[in-house]
Amino acid sequence: MSTIAAPQSLLDRHHFLLRRLHSLTGIVPVGAFLINHMLTNYEAWEGAERFDGHVGLIHQLPFLLLIEVGFIFLPLAFHAAYGIVIALQGRSNATKYPYMDNWRYSLQRLTAWITVAFVLVHLVHFRFAHWFGVLDYKEANPYFFFFTRQGFELLLPMGLWMVIYSIGLIAAVFHFCNGIVTFCITWGITINVPSRQKASIAAAGLGVVLLAWGFMSLYALANFTPDAGATPPNDHPIMQHVITDHGTE
């Protein structure tokens, strides 16, 4: 007696396409945005004026909201949502078969969860902080450096924010760079062991650069003092917060 197969779900019917789109969005545009975002944050190491100039150029882009929604938020939301589907379906066997590839598979899933949580915290902490009565970043223009520094002093101690951002930074960078290696395999770019090893070395090198940018920017923000670089007028609300906490010369 023959049996009737259960109808496939939408996700099952389009599994191949969705996996390819998930892989692609992890590199472009999400990965490209990560690199640009880390480079922008690195400018904090060069000083407040340099950081403000770089961020100011970004905020002067025409149709910035459409760019953010279409090329950042929507691809990021899709990559995260379908990534959760993949993570829930996957099974790790790294403890049973402790090979490098199995550990990388497990770490890719673990860092995915951490990165999703971190991105949500980061968005609420800065991009949408005005929803909770915090100074809007637009009001901070052109003093983005001081707005960012102020944001790290809200709600939680600076030291705790640094721990949260350090964990999120490491997770996001590993997930992206390890994802580059799997992307190359998925799309047939690396077709043998030597080419895969080269891709792994290149991805690791990129990861070191991104981590350096990230930790240098966190250090610059955590150790900022009012006399470091250009400062906004003392009557600016951001500067008032800095003066209250650190005093002036």
C-alpha positions in Angstrom: 0.0 0.0 0.0 1.5 3.3 -1.1 1.7 6.2 1.3 1.1 9.9 0.5 4.1 12.1 1.3 3.4 15.0 3.5 3.4 18.4 1.7 6.6 20.2 2.0 6.8 23.5 3.8 7.8 26.7 2.0 11.2 26.6 3.6 11.7 23.0 2.4 10.6 23.7 -1.1 13.0 26.6 -1.5 15.8 25.2 0.7 18.5 25.5 -1.9 17.7 29.1 -2.8 17.4 30.2 0.8 20.7 28.6 1.8 22.4 30.4 -1.1 20.8 33.7 -0.3 21.8 33.2 3.4 25.4 32.5 2.4 25.5 35.5 0.0 24.0 38.1 2.4 26.5 37.1 5.0 29.2 38.4 2.7 27.4 41.1 0.7 26.0 43.4 2.1 26.2 42.3 5.8 29.9 41.4 5.7 30.8 44.5 3.6 29.0 46.7 6.1 30.8 45.1 9.0 34.2 45.9 7.5 33.1 49.5 6.8 31.6 49.9 10.3 34.8 48.6 11.9 36.9 50.9 9.8 34.7 53.9 10.8 35.0 53.0 14.5 38.7 52.6 14.2 38.8 56.4 13.4 38.1 56.9 17.1 41.7 55.9 17.6 42.8 58.8 15.4 40.9 61.3 17.5 37.5 62.9 17.9 37.8 65.2 14.9 38.8 62.4 12.5 36.0 60.1 13.8 33.4 62.9 13.5 34.5 63.7 10.0 34.2 60.1 8.9 30.8 59.6 10.5 29.6 63.0 9.3 30.3 62.0 5.7 28.1 58.9 6.1 25.2 60.8 7.6 25.3 63.3 4.7 24.6 60.5 2.2 21.4 61.0 0.2 18.6 58.6 0.9 20.5 57.3 4.0 17.4 55.8 5.6 16.6 53.8 2.4 20.2 52.6 2.2 20.1 51.5 5.8 16.8 49.7 5.4 17.4 48.1 2.0 21.1 47.3 2.2 21.7 46.8 6.0 18.6 46.1 8.1 16.6 43.9 5.8 19.6 41.7 4.6 20.8 41.5 8.2 17.3 40.5 9.4 17.0 37.8 6.7 20.5 36.5 7.5 19.8 36.3 11.2 16.3 34.8 10.9 17.2 32.1 8.4 20.5 31.5 10.3 18.4 30.7 13.4 16.4 28.2 11.3 19.7 26.6 10.2 21.1 26.6 13.7 18.0 24.9 15.1 18.2 22.2 12.5 21.9 21.6 12.8 23.5 19.0 15.2 27.0 19.4 16.5 29.3 16.4 16.9 32.5 18.2 17.9 32.7 16.5 21.3 32.2 13.0 19.7 34.5 13.7 16.7 36.8 16.5 17.8 38.1 17.5 14.3 38.9 21.1 13.4 36.0 21.3 10.9 33.5 20.1 13.5 34.7 22.6 16.0 34.5 25.4 13.5 30.9 24.3 12.7 30.0 24.4 16.3 31.7 27.7 16.9 30.0 29.2 13.8 26.6 28.3 15.4 27.6 29.5 18.9 28.9 32.8 17.6 25.7 33.2 15.5 23.6 33.3 18.7 26.0 35.6 20.5 26.2 38.0 17.4 22.4 38.2 17.1 22.0 39.1 20.8 24.9 41.6 20.5 23.5 43.3 17.4 20.2 43.8 19.1 21.9 45.3 22.2 24.1 47.5 20.0 21.1 48.8 17.9 19.1 49.6 21.0 22.2 51.1 22.8 23.0 53.5 20.0 20.9 53.6 16.8 17.5 53.5 18.6 18.5 54.8 22.0 16.2 57.9 21.4 13.2 55.5 21.7 14.1 55.3 25.4 14.6 59.0 26.0 18.4 59.1 25.3 19.8 61.9 23.2 19.3 61.2 19.5 22.4 60.8 17.5 21.1 63.4 15.1 21.1 65.9 17.9 24.8 65.1 18.5 25.8 66.2 15.0 28.6 67.1 14.4 29.9 65.7 17.7 29.4 62.0 17.0 32.5 61.0 19.0 31.1 62.5 22.2 27.7 61.1 21.6 29.3 57.6 21.3 31.4 58.1 24.4 28.4 59.3 26.3 26.4 56.2 25.2 29.0 54.0 26.9 28.3 55.7 30.2 24.6 55.1 30.2 22.8 52.4 32.3 25.8 50.2 32.9 29.4 50.9 34.1 32.0 51.5 31.4 33.9 48.4 32.3 30.8 46.2 31.9 30.1 47.8 28.5 33.7 47.0 27.4 33.2 43.4 28.4 29.9 43.1 26.5 31.3 44.8 23.4 34.5 42.7 23.5 32.5 39.5 23.5 30.2 40.7 20.8 33.2 41.9 18.7 35.0 38.6 18.9 31.8 36.6 18.1 30.9 38.8 15.1 34.4 38.8 13.6 34.8 35.1 14.0 31.4 34.4 12.6 32.0 36.6 9.5 35.6 35.4 8.8 34.8 31.7 9.3 31.7 32.3 7.2 34.0 33.5 4.4 35.6 30.1 4.3 32.3 28.3 4.1 31.0 30.8 1.5 33.9 29.9 -0.7 33.2 26.2 -0.4 29.4 26.7 -0.9 29.9 28.7 -4.1 32.6 26.5 -5.5 35.4 29.1 -5.2 37.7 26.7 -3.2 37.5 23.3 -4.8 40.4 21.5 -3.2 42.4 21.4 0.1 45.2 23.9 -0.9 42.7 26.5 -2.1 40.6 26.1 1.1 43.8 26.5 3.2 44.6 29.7 1.4 41.1 31.0 2.0 41.3 30.1 5.7 44.6 32.0 6.0 43.2 35.1 4.2 40.1 35.0 6.4 42.1 34.7 9.5 44.3 37.7 8.5 41.2 39.7 7.9 39.9 38.7 11.3 43.1 39.9 13.0 42.7 43.3 11.2 39.0 43.7 12.2 39.7 42.7 15.8 42.6 45.2 15.9 40.3 48.0 14.6 37.6 47.0 17.1 39.7 46.9 20.2 41.6 50.1 19.3 38.3 51.9 18.9 37.0 50.5 22.2 40.2 51.6 24.0 40.0 55.1 22.5 36.4 55.5 23.6 37.0 54.0 27.1 40.0 56.3 27.7 38.7 59.5 26.3 39.3 62.7 28.3 37.8 66.1 27.4 41.2 67.5 26.3 41.8 64.6 23.8 41.2 66.0 20.4 38.6 68.6 19.4 35.8 69.3 21.9 32.3 70.7 21.3 31.2 73.9 23.1 30.8 73.5 26.8 27.1 74.4 26.5 26.5 71.3 24.3 24.4 68.6 26.1 27.0 66.0 25.3 29.9 68.0 26.6 27.9 68.8 29.8 27.8 65.1 30.5 31.5 64.8 29.9 32.3 67.8 32.1 30.1 66.4 34.9 31.9 63.0 34.9 35.5 64.1 34.2 35.8 67.8 34.9 37.7 70.3 32.8 41.2 71.6 32.8 
